[in-house]
Amino acid sequence: MATRREPLALRLKRLRDAVGLTQQELANRAGLSISAVVQIEGGRKNDPRLSTLHALALGLGVPVTELIVSLEEGTPETAPKRRGKKA
């Protein structure tokens, strides 16, 4: 089974859709502006603050790790890709 990296924007949209919230509803629940949610979900803000991710996770009712861990080997999204062993 091949693994892939799921960008934060797609992960946020997938989680939001799974709980049946609009972007505005998520923003309200998270105490964030609609602009912040739109920018993150649209891929225009790829490095939000941890406090923003925490607020989104609370709004979605999921652990913050659902937002910050990629599907690839369960590694944090910001972790560098492994390139093979050095000799």
C-alpha positions in Angstrom: 0.0 0.0 0.0 1.5 3.3 -1.1 1.7 6.2 1.4 1.2 9.8 0.5 1.6 13.1 2.1 -1.7 14.9 2.6 -1.3 18.7 2.7 -2.7 20.5 5.7 -5.3 22.2 3.4 -6.7 18.9 2.2 -6.6 17.4 5.7 -8.5 20.3 7.2 -11.2 20.2 4.4 -11.5 16.4 4.8 -12.0 16.7 8.6 -14.4 19.6 8.3 -16.5 17.8 5.7 -16.5 14.7 7.9 -18.2 16.6 10.7 -20.5 18.4 8.4 -19.4 22.0 9.1 -19.1 25.0 6.7 -16.0 27.1 6.8 -18.0 29.8 8.7 -19.2 27.3 11.3 -15.7 26.0 11.9 -14.4 29.5 12.2 -17.1 30.3 14.8 -16.5 27.1 16.8 -12.7 27.7 16.7 -12.9 31.4 17.5 -11.1 32.3 14.3 -11.9 34.5 11.4 -13.5 33.0 8.3 -10.5 34.4 6.5 -8.1 32.3 8.5 -10.0 29.1 7.8 -10.3 30.0 4.1 -6.6 30.7 3.8 -5.5 27.5 5.5 -8.0 25.3 3.7 -7.1 27.1 0.4 -3.4 26.3 0.8 -2.4 30.0 1.0 -1.3 29.6 4.6 0.7 26.5 5.1 2.3 27.2 8.4 -0.3 28.4 10.9 0.6 28.9 14.5 0.2 26.0 16.9 -2.5 28.0 18.7 -4.5 28.2 15.5 -4.2 24.5 14.8 -5.3 23.8 18.4 -8.3 26.1 18.0 -9.2 24.3 14.7 -8.9 20.9 16.3 -11.2 22.0 19.2 -13.7 23.3 16.7 -13.6 20.0 14.8 -13.7 17.9 17.9 -10.5 16.0 17.0 -7.0 15.8 18.6 -4.6 18.4 17.2 -2.4 15.5 15.9 -5.2 14.9 13.3 -4.1 18.2 11.8 -0.4 18.0 12.2 0.5 14.4 11.4 0.7 13.4 7.7 -0.5 10.1 6.4 3.0 9.2 5.4 4.3 6.9 8.2 2.6 9.0 10.8 5.3 11.6 10.7 4.7 15.3 11.4 4.1 17.2 8.1 7.1 19.4 8.6 9.5 16.5 9.0 12.1 16.2 6.2 11.7 13.3 3.8 14.2 10.5 4.3 16.6 10.2 1.5 18.4 6.9 1.9 21.3 6.0 4.0 24.6 7.9 3.8 27.7 5.8 3.3 
